[in-house]
Amino acid sequence: MLRDTPSRRLSAKLAALGRDGLLRRRQALEGPQGVRPRIDGREYLAFCSNDYLGLANDPRVVRAAVEAAQLFGVGSGASHMVTGHSVLHERLELRLAQFTGLPRALLFCSGYQANIGALTALAGRGDAVFSDERNHASLIDGTRLSRADVVRYPHCDLAALDALMGASDAALKLVVTDGVFSMDGDIAPLPGLLALCDRHDALLLVDDAHGFGVLGARGAGVLAHFGLSSPRIVYVGTLGKAAGVSGAFVAAADEIVETVLQQARTYMFTTASPAMLAAAVDASLEIIGDEEWRRERLRDLVAALKRGLRIGAGARLAASDTPIQPLIVGGNEPALAASAALRERGILVTAIRPPTVAAGTARLRIALSAAHVPDDIARLVAALNEILPA
Ligand SMILES: *Cc1c(COP(=O)(O)O)cnc(C)c1O
């Protein structure tokens, strides 16, 4: 009999994933991110990226990065705690705090690291973290790593959360939620969540990966959208989506940010993000704040999509007013088939299946960008109306 070596075991696991249709394949872009990426020599019309404002290849942002690279080099060479921290990082943290209206901001290399860092720094054994059941994977991982008791609550269900918080006698209570849910596009009921945190003396961590730059006056994010401000709020914004660059930040009251700076292992034990990227984000913030037309364009495109789609009984658009417009088709096979049929027509839309979303709710995740023009939506709508079962 053949010995079951580690590599044979891994190959068998991969083969099983393949049989279940769960293997993922990457596609290599032959140029910059944008709504018309080139892949294998063919130009597509894409509705897949989180570059909501179309800034990932903006010449002003690119120039800021290039000029900063000439002055500061490419690599940061060390963690922020050693010599990786520069005046460009320092300046960006001040600007992010101003931009979001929060007392202080701390930069991270990615949203994934920011969420893990903030959650593990702020919560520990004996504490309780209340987590929306549709939260992003990085929040789920952060709550697990924190070693706090994790209490999942039904999606956006304030009454259920109230009862769960009331039943807990944890030393510290922390409610954790996406600001805009990444696979559904709906906005968390933050005023209600904050009221519960006031009642139960808890902190509220809001991961605004999909709201920063998109929602609120000047794109300040979901807190500005609701007009919320509170020393209980821990705000996480990411800089690789609407901001078009890379990285993330945690913004909150000084003692919260200082705790994260002192305790987050994903802050301490990683090389600082290059200073040139901080300069790029700085240029991007200027555009995000000033160019309101990008958010207006997004709102117009969302409206055009909703107006144009003729959806039969087999599908429905999720209730979303954000640039994330999921078209829920139900089964995995229909979702994959629709995505493949669009691709044949030169249109890229990602099919999202379980376990990323609940079984029976496989979907096309349509992500709009201010770089789309009305004709792009018309093309998508025409293709979907042709493909979807009436
Ligand atoms: C993308 C995303 C993150 C991770 O941010 P990165 O900067 O890409 O690591 C965190 N939370 C949510 C909700 C996201 O969609």
PDBQT file of the ligand as one rigid body, heavy atoms in Angstrom, charges set to zero:
ROOT
HETATM    1  C1  LIG A 401     -11.380  44.472   2.464  1.00  0.00    +0.000 C 
HETATM    2  C2  LIG A 401     -11.901  44.464   3.854  1.00  0.00    +0.000 A 
HETATM    3  C3  LIG A 401     -11.023  44.437   4.941  1.00  0.00    +0.000 A 
HETATM    4  C4  LIG A 401      -9.553  44.236   4.777  1.00  0.00    +0.000 C 
HETATM    5  O1  LIG A 401      -8.935  45.395   4.341  1.00  0.00    +0.000 OA
HETATM    6  P1  LIG A 401      -7.540  45.247   3.561  1.00  0.00    +0.000 P 
HETATM    7  O2  LIG A 401      -6.956  46.607   3.631  1.00  0.00    +0.000 OA
HETATM    8  O3  LIG A 401      -7.896  44.821   2.185  1.00  0.00    +0.000 OA
HETATM    9  O4  LIG A 401      -6.745  44.219   4.300  1.00  0.00    +0.000 OA
HETATM   10  C5  LIG A 401     -11.565  44.552   6.207  1.00  0.00    +0.000 A 
HETATM   11  N1  LIG A 401     -12.890  44.652   6.400  1.00  0.00    +0.000 NA
HETATM   12  C6  LIG A 401     -13.766  44.655   5.373  1.00  0.00    +0.000 A 
HETATM   13  C7  LIG A 401     -15.215  44.781   5.655  1.00  0.00    +0.000 C 
HETATM   14  C8  LIG A 401     -13.293  44.545   4.071  1.00  0.00    +0.000 A 
HETATM   15  O5  LIG A 401     -14.151  44.514   3.064  1.00  0.00    +0.000 OA
ENDROOT
TORSDOF 0
